[in-house]
Amino acid sequence: MSDTDYDDSDVKIVTKDIKLENPVLIEGFPGIGLVGNIASQQIIDELDMTYVGSIDSRYFPPIAVLYEGLINMPVRIYESIEHNLIIVVSDIPINPSVSYDVSKALVEWAKSINVKEIVSIAGIATMGEEHKVFGAATDKDMLEKIKDKVELFQMGTISGISGSVMGECLVNEIPAISLLGATQSQNPDPRAAVVVIEVLNSLYNLSINTKSLIEQAEQIEIEMQKLAEDVRTTEQPVAPRKEFPMYG
């Protein structure tokens, strides 16, 4: 184990030694429109980020992800030394019954490597056709940082793992923002991911090219839908744990 590993009975985070100082951490787990997953993977590819580790849990579906013939862990961690950036990307949805465990492990690990702030990317279902980004933050300083770049999410809830991560950041006093790409359906939506990336470009001076996402939107939608279907066929219902009878 490296000095930056995290291990408990439910969630394990195994990485190479993280050398970055006060990095920004971006997480993108699958949700509505797979916005977090698509946006995060595009950033990883565009910045040619280095794979440094993975997150695993006995509650994850039994699946390995293939990319160009090589086996990948379904929840991966990458770093960019040049941009002082860490990205956690997942190809599998996190069951709501274990979202607390995964988000707690992720935030505890983030604290151990002294992250500066955390950005949670997700999708949000809207009725309008316009692709825009809604934003929320854990403190006033972070809200001030994003207020001119997003439409502030004034009232409502952030569900799933993204909401759980934001809650853990609040409790642990880690500055965090939530970027929610507006989408009209549950289907993969690369166009919603594009507008989120544009906000990230502005916030962190990243210059991520989104042209390929737009050009390949239809193919990406097909491939991501197929992956989502494969995951669903391997998932088993998670039995409720007696120690948390009120959670889930």
N, C-alpha and C positions, 0 to 999 in steps of 0.2 A: 504493500500500500504506500502511496505517496503521502506527503504531509497534508495534501489538500483533499484527501478522500473523505467520504462520509458513508457510514455504514450503521444501519440499525436492523431490526428484525423484518422490516417491511420494505425499505427502500435503500438501495446501495448506489452511491456515486463514486465511480472510479476514474481518475484522471492522471495524466502526467503532471509533474509539478508545474503549477501556474506561476509564471514569472512576472506577469503584468502587475502594475501598481495602480490601484484604484480604477479598475476598468469599468466601463459601462457594460451591463449585461442585458441582452435582449432575449426574450423567450417567445417561441412561437409553437404552441400546441394546436392540434386540429380542433376546429369548432365550426361554427356557422361559416360556410363558404370556404373553409380551409384557409382562411386569410392569413393566420399566423404562420402556418406551415409553409405556404407558398412564398410569402414575403421573406421569411427567414432563410429559406433555401436559396432564394435569388441573391440575397446579400452574401451568403457563404460562397456561392459560385463566383459572383462578380469580384469579391475581394480575395478570392483564392485562399480562404481561411484554412487553417490547419486543424485537423481532427486531434483532439486531446483527451477525449474520454466519453463516458456514457452514463446514463441513469438506467437502472434496472430495478424491477420489483417482482416479487412472486405473484402479484396481482395483475401484471401485464399479460396480455394474450400471448400464447406461445407462437411467436412469429419472428423471422429474421428477414431483413429487407435486402433485396438484391439491387445493385447498381453497376451496370456494365460488367456483370458477371461476378462481382465481388460482394461478399456478405457484409452487411452493415448492421449495427445495432439500431433498433427502431427509435431510441431516444438518444441523441448524440450531442456532444459539446465541442464547439470549435472556438479557436482564438485567432485574433489578428494582432500581432505585436505592433505593426505600423499604426493601426487605428486604435490601439488600446481597447479592444472590443472582444467580448465573449458572446457567443450565440448558443442557445440551447434550442434545438429543433426536434420535433417529434413527428413520426409518421403514423403514430397510433393515438387514438383518442384516449383520454384518461377517464376511467369510470368515476362518476361522481362520488361513489362510496370510498374511493381512495384518494380523491383530490387533496384532501387535507394532508395526508401523509406525504404525498409527492411535493406539494407546495412548501410544506414545513421543511422537508429535506433540502429542497432547492434553495430556500432562503437562508437556512442555516449554513449551507455550503457557501453561498454567496457572501455571507458575513465572514466566513473563515478566510476568504481570499480578498477581503476588504474592497468589495465593489463600491463604486461611487454612487451609482443609481441603477435602477432596474426599469426596463421597458417591457411591458406586456402587450403583445399584439394579438388581436382577435377580430372576429367579425361581429356585426350587429345587423339583425334583420330590420329592414325599413320598407315602407310602401313606395317611396319615391324611386325614380329611375336614376337620379344623380348619384354618382360615386363620390362620396365625401368621407371625411374622417371625424369621428367623435372622439373627444378626449376627456380624461379625468386624471386626478393626481392625488397623492397621499398628503401633500402639504401645500401651503400657499405659494411657496417659492417655485415648486414644480408646476403649479397651475399657471403662474405668471409666465413661466418658460414656454408654455404651449398655447396660451390663450389666443395669440394672433395667428396660429398656424392650423388650428382645428376648430370645430364647433364644439363648445363645451357641453359635456353630457350633464345637464343640470339636475336631473332627478331620474331615478330608476335603479336597476340592479345590473351587476356584471356577474354572469353565471359561470359555472364550471371552473376549470382549473385556473383560468385567467383571473376570475374574481377571487379565488382562494389565494393566489399568489399576491394579489394586491392587498388582501387582508393581512397576510403574514408580513408584508413589507410595512404596513401601518403599525402593527403591533411591535415590530422590531426596529421601528424608526429608521427604516431605509428609504430614502427618497425614491419615489416610483411614479411612473405615468402609465396609463392605459390608453392605447391607440386602437380604436375600433373602426374597422373599415365597413362602410355601409354596403349591404348586399341584399338582393331581393329574394334569394333562394338558398336552400341548404346545399345546392350543388357547388362544386369548386368554382371560385370566382377570382381568376387572376387579375381582373381589372380592379377589383376592390383592393387587392394586394398592392397594385401599382400606386394608388393614391396614398396608401400608408407609407410605402417606401419614399415617396416624394416628401412626406413630412419628416421622415427620418433623415433624408438628405439635408433638409433645411436645418434640423436640430443639431446634427452632428457632423455636418460638412463631409458627407460620405461620397457623393457623386455616383450613386449606384445607377447603372443603366437599366432602364425598364423596357427598352424597345423590344427585346426578345420575348418578354412576358406578353406583351400586347400582340406581337406577331404570331406567337405559338399558343395563344389563349385557348383555342379550341382543343388542340392536342393535349395541353396540360390538363384541361378539364376532364378529358377522357381518361388519361392516365391516373389522375388523382382519384377519380370516381372508382376506377378498377381497384386501386389500392385500398380504398375505404371499404369496398365490398369484400375484399380478401380478409381484411381485419375483422369485419363483422362475422364472417363464417368461422373464425377461430376463437372468438370471444366466448367465454363461459360466464354465466352469472356469478357475481362475487357474493359469497355468503356473508350475511351481516355478522359483525364481530360482537360478541357479548359485552366487551368492555365499553362499547359505544352504542348502547341501544337506541339513543335518540338521534344519531347522526345518519345522514344519507338522504 
